[in-house]
Amino acid sequence: MITKHNISSLFEFVKNQKKSNNLGVDLINKSFVLSQHSKIADISIDKYKVVFNCKIEKKIKEIGQILLPILMLKKKFYIGQIGQSLDGKIALLNGNSHYINDKNSISYLHSLRSICDAVVVGVNTIRKDDPLLTTRAIKGPNPQRIIIDPSLKLTNKYKVFKDGMPNIIFTHSKLNKKFNNTQIYQLPERNFTNLIYQNINRLGYKFVLVEGGSKTISKFLENGLLNIMQFIIAPTIIGSGINSINIEPITNLKNVIRTKNNIFKFGKEIIVSLEF
Ligand SMILES: NC(=O)c1ccc[n+]([C@@H]2O[C@H](COP(=O)([O-])OP(=O)(O)OC[C@H]3O[C@@H](n4cnc5c(N)ncnc54)[C@H](OP(=O)(O)O)[C@@H]3O)[C@@H](O)[C@H]2O)c1
């Protein structure tokens, strides 16, 4: 039975084994082995489709069907995610954002974190949500936390500086501030987003989740640095609030971002996954 407690071993297995476009996986003694006969394997994964011939929790099956093909196809990726209402809002005007998506989306987000080596967030997300950025809902490996804090506004009072796990901060501030368990990288302000991207690559992180918030994702998107952008859409209308994406205005509809996409039903919500 595949559950939230072992789905991350399956992700890890597929990440390490993706030699062909069609992968058959057998579950033997609760560990995953590559099958010679992919058609009768417990799990078979081809380019865009995953078939489970074994018992699996419904929610976990939906997560696997979205994430396993990505792991099969990509040698490295930057994946952006944003949870939003139908009308594209991630928070009310007063900043309240708990919760726009339903409980299932937590397992999905933690699964996304578990397939990544690093997770990137902006300083406002740390200040407003005080997140841990771990995978505790599915018990997977935790990604390296990377925080973009250009003016070093943060202090040690946030949870990420208290749990003993490491952090990286990218800044262009010259302040001599210290944070617990944190390596600070000072970068020039000019071309900051691209320099962050180059430094993340230089540090060896291949699978990177750009988790939010809106400003951070928008910067990566408009600089063309995302390979995949996923919108987790709750069937709600907020009316006015904070937009999920804020990029420079365009003057011609020919120039909208329109790209290859996959749409998945996920519980009572939908996930729209754009590929660049
Ligand atoms: N729904 C979701 O999936 C989701 C996920 C995460 C967060 N959130 C929500 O998003 C909200 C925060 O979003 P936000 O857009 O206000 O903030 P944010 O993206 O968390 O942080 C933005 C700030 O980070 C710095 N920054 C990030 N990337 C940068 C870049 N490439 N270049 C320069 N500066 C950069 C800037 O700091 P300075 O202003 O100091 O220059 C910027 O103002 C919170 O309410 C949180 O709850 C929602």
The ligand as a MOL file (V3000), in Angstrom:
LIG
                    3D

  0  0  0     0  0            999 V3000
M  V30 BEGIN CTAB
M  V30 COUNTS 48 52 0 0 0
M  V30 BEGIN ATOM
M  V30 1 N -0.8690 30.9070 -1.6710 0
M  V30 2 C 0.3640 30.4960 -1.7040 0
M  V30 3 O 0.6720 29.4730 -2.3260 0
M  V30 4 C 1.4000 31.2900 -0.9940 0
M  V30 5 C 2.7160 30.8300 -0.9130 0
M  V30 6 C 3.6450 31.6220 -0.2330 0
M  V30 7 C 3.2430 32.8180 0.3250 0
M  V30 8 N 1.9630 33.2110 0.2300 0 CHG=1
M  V30 9 C 1.4930 34.5050 0.7690 0
M  V30 10 O 2.1540 35.5160 0.0540 0
M  V30 11 C 2.2060 36.6690 0.8560 0
M  V30 12 C 3.5820 37.2800 0.7060 0
M  V30 13 O 3.7800 37.5360 -0.6770 0
M  V30 14 P 4.5390 38.7960 -1.1560 0
M  V30 15 O 4.4350 38.8440 -2.6310 0
M  V30 16 O 4.0640 39.9720 -0.3580 0 CHG=-1
M  V30 17 O 6.0080 38.5320 -0.6510 0
M  V30 18 P 7.1750 37.4730 -0.8670 0
M  V30 19 O 7.2590 37.0660 -2.2820 0
M  V30 20 O 7.0980 36.4450 0.1810 0
M  V30 21 O 8.4060 38.4120 -0.5140 0
M  V30 22 C 8.6310 39.5130 -1.3530 0
M  V30 23 C 9.8020 40.2920 -0.9010 0
M  V30 24 O 10.9630 39.4800 -0.9620 0
M  V30 25 C 12.0040 40.1900 -1.5860 0
M  V30 26 N 12.2370 39.5470 -2.8890 0
M  V30 27 C 11.8210 38.3210 -3.2470 0
M  V30 28 N 12.2680 37.9960 -4.4640 0
M  V30 29 C 12.9780 39.0550 -4.8940 0
M  V30 30 C 13.6930 39.3160 -6.0800 0
M  V30 31 N 13.8040 38.4050 -7.0350 0
M  V30 32 N 14.2950 40.5130 -6.2170 0
M  V30 33 C 14.2120 41.4230 -5.2410 0
M  V30 34 N 13.5480 41.2310 -4.0710 0
M  V30 35 C 12.9450 40.0490 -3.9070 0
M  V30 36 C 11.5570 41.6310 -1.6390 0
M  V30 37 O 11.8810 42.1580 -0.3580 0
M  V30 38 P 12.0550 43.7060 -0.0430 0
M  V30 39 O 10.6760 44.2800 -0.1190 0
M  V30 40 O 12.6330 43.7410 1.3400 0
M  V30 41 O 12.9580 44.2950 -1.0880 0
M  V30 42 C 10.0800 41.4730 -1.8050 0
M  V30 43 O 9.3140 42.5930 -1.4420 0
M  V30 44 C 1.9030 36.2260 2.2730 0
M  V30 45 O 0.6270 36.7380 2.6350 0
M  V30 46 C 1.8580 34.7220 2.2040 0
M  V30 47 O 0.8410 34.2150 3.0370 0
M  V30 48 C 1.0270 32.4870 -0.4200 0
M  V30 END ATOM
M  V30 BEGIN BOND
M  V30 1 1 1 2
M  V30 2 2 2 3
M  V30 3 1 2 4
M  V30 4 1 4 5
M  V30 5 2 4 48
M  V30 6 2 5 6
M  V30 7 1 6 7
M  V30 8 2 7 8
M  V30 9 1 8 9
M  V30 10 1 8 48
M  V30 11 1 9 10
M  V30 12 1 9 46
M  V30 13 1 10 11
M  V30 14 1 11 12
M  V30 15 1 11 44
M  V30 16 1 12 13
M  V30 17 1 13 14
M  V30 18 2 14 15
M  V30 19 1 14 16
M  V30 20 1 14 17
M  V30 21 1 17 18
M  V30 22 2 18 19
M  V30 23 1 18 20
M  V30 24 1 18 21
M  V30 25 1 21 22
M  V30 26 1 22 23
M  V30 27 1 23 24
M  V30 28 1 23 42
M  V30 29 1 24 25
M  V30 30 1 25 26
M  V30 31 1 25 36
M  V30 32 1 26 27
M  V30 33 1 26 35
M  V30 34 2 27 28
M  V30 35 1 28 29
M  V30 36 1 29 30
M  V30 37 2 29 35
M  V30 38 1 30 31
M  V30 39 2 30 32
M  V30 40 1 32 33
M  V30 41 2 33 34
M  V30 42 1 34 35
M  V30 43 1 36 37
M  V30 44 1 36 42
M  V30 45 1 37 38
M  V30 46 2 38 39
M  V30 47 1 38 40
M  V30 48 1 38 41
M  V30 49 1 42 43
M  V30 50 1 44 45
M  V30 51 1 44 46
M  V30 52 1 46 47
M  V30 END BOND
M  V30 END CTAB
M  END
